[in-house]
Amino acid sequence: MDGNSERLLTPGEVAALFRVDPKTVTRWAASGRISSIRTPGGHRRFRESEVRALLGGDVRPTANDHSVL
């Protein structure tokens, strides 16, 4: 899939996958732990491939994890 047709996930969808609060996902994005895209309305969206890669990897962000991904 190219970058223009990739599925984008909402913070709530990402939060459900990681089993954390959506505000935690927003904090990860603000701190650079996970990249996000802003919609024209200013909402954050996350590339599904990046989220799936994080889920499948050995390093997973957690609510109290302060390390950089």
C-alpha positions in Angstrom: 0.0 0.0 0.0 1.3 3.5 -0.7 1.2 6.3 1.8 -1.8 7.9 0.2 -4.2 4.9 0.5 -3.1 3.5 3.8 -5.8 3.1 6.5 -5.6 5.7 9.2 -6.7 4.9 12.8 -8.2 7.2 15.3 -6.7 7.6 18.8 -9.5 5.5 20.2 -8.8 2.7 17.8 -5.1 2.7 18.6 -5.9 2.9 22.3 -8.2 -0.2 22.0 -5.3 -2.1 20.3 -2.9 -1.2 23.1 -5.5 -1.4 25.8 -4.8 2.1 27.1 -6.8 5.3 27.4 -7.0 7.4 24.2 -5.4 10.3 26.0 -2.3 8.1 26.5 -2.1 7.6 22.7 -2.3 11.4 22.3 0.5 11.9 24.8 2.6 9.3 22.9 2.1 11.3 19.7 2.9 14.6 21.4 6.1 13.2 22.8 7.1 11.6 19.5 6.8 8.0 20.5 4.4 7.4 17.6 4.0 9.5 14.5 0.6 11.0 13.7 -1.1 12.9 10.9 -3.3 15.8 11.4 -6.6 16.0 9.5 -7.7 19.4 8.1 -9.9 19.6 11.2 -6.9 19.2 13.5 -7.6 15.6 14.6 -4.8 13.1 15.0 -4.7 9.9 12.9 -2.2 7.1 13.0 -0.9 4.9 10.1 -2.2 1.4 10.6 1.0 -0.2 9.4 3.0 1.7 12.0 0.6 0.8 14.8 0.6 -2.9 13.7 4.4 -2.9 13.6 4.6 -1.5 17.1 2.1 -4.2 18.3 4.0 -7.0 16.6 7.4 -5.8 17.9 9.2 -6.6 21.1 8.9 -2.9 22.3 5.4 -1.8 23.2 4.6 1.6 24.6 2.8 1.3 28.0 1.0 3.9 30.1 3.9 4.3 32.4 6.7 3.6 29.9 9.0 6.6 29.6 11.5 5.2 27.1 11.6 6.4 23.5 10.3 3.9 20.9 
